[in-house]
Amino acid sequence: MFAYYFQLGLRSLRRNPLLTALMVMAIGFGVAASMITYSVFRATSNNPIPQKSDQLYAVQIANWKPEDLDHGEPPSAINYTDAIAFMQAHKAKRQTALYPIAPSVIPADASRLPIEENSYAWYGDAFAMFDVPFLYGGPWTQAQDDARAAVVVIGKKLNDKLFNGANSVGRTINIDGHDYRITGVIDEWDPQPLFFDPVNTGGFGDPIGLFIPFTRAVDLQMPSAGNNNCNDTPGPGWDNWLHSECIWIEYWAELPTTADAQAYKRWLTGYAAEQQRAGRFKWAPNVRLRNVTEWLDFNKVVPPESKISLLVSLGFLLICLVNTIGLLLAKFMRRAPEIGVRRALGASRREIYTQFLMEAGTVGLTGGALGLLLTGLGVLGVGWVFDEQIARLATLDVKLVVLTLVVAVLATLLAAFYPTWRAAQVQPAWQLKSN
């Protein structure tokens, strides 16, 4: 019977082409608007590392006086003194200090221009902490961190540029005039949002193509390519800045259990209390631990315009559904004589419900096909509204295709309940008498 009712639905589409076109357009445009904005919202609010997001914690400590803080919250970054103290204490399963750098890779071919890569300085623990996949080789060791070794891990894209995709582990590249030995090549890895450094990136940026040891970068006096905030002007020179209260380093700790996180926070509070007793801090300990999702929320990574756009588009979809209700009601009630004859011949109200809901589902499926086409076009044009780094994340994948069709059909079926109920209430006697 469902196949029969589906055929009736297709015939009904052809019977009133203008009315049908209006309904299909209303559903198509409403669904497309909501799916385009949802694709952006989905990308920006995505959990970038779901398997470990509750085990990785951003560490904050207030090394500035309370009046310099924003609503009493510790700064989002820490200074070099605290970063080194945390690393040496080794109170977490894994930990890393990190900051963005801007080196240039100098190709062996002198005719080629230097290559600038999105780069970070961090500790070797970070690769395992953040589940970074390797195509060749692996991360450098803790001993190499301690020795400030000239080692590097590069991304697949840079490896393709320099070595045509071959296994380059053990080979040497020139970075800012210094030779570095490659220990590993990262496979495709582009977590979005960029959870470990939303402070400097806003949460979105190009894939990272180069990593060197934090200790090596500091030894070579590589400045931060990100934020550098100071509440007091440090003295001249690298060492004065390094040991000032200027904040420029992100710090992450891997704490597998809630008990580990609680113990780490107690230790962190104790560390701040020690700094207070030593006279460095003249205020009570003020520390925070936030996991990945809490950190992204704290830094307001999801653009407010994506939330607003999603709400507006859902409102537009609701308006389209209200219009569809009116059009379906007009369409169904024009067939009152047909319904009366069917009821007189023995059709039950349940069968009327089934038939007309199937017809509405056919309209929804057709509107979904139109909405899918419009969604594809809209995703291509997202860059006109949102930042380029965000727009590139909005994609029309299989999940979005299925969701578009499902939303179109379900929305139309919901809109059809009242018109179908009215159609099922048609009295056969009145229709037969009037005709």
Helices and strands as residue ranges (DSSP letters): H 2-15, H 17-44, E 56-61, G 66-68, H 80-89, E 94-101, E 104-106, E 115-116, E 119-122, H 125-129, E 134-137, H 142-146, E 151-155, H 156-163, E 172-175, E 178-186, H 198-201, E 210-213, H 214-219, H 238-242, E 250-254, H 258-277, E 287-291, H 292-298, H 304-333, H 336-344, H 349-380, G 382-384, H 388-391, H 398-424, H 428-434
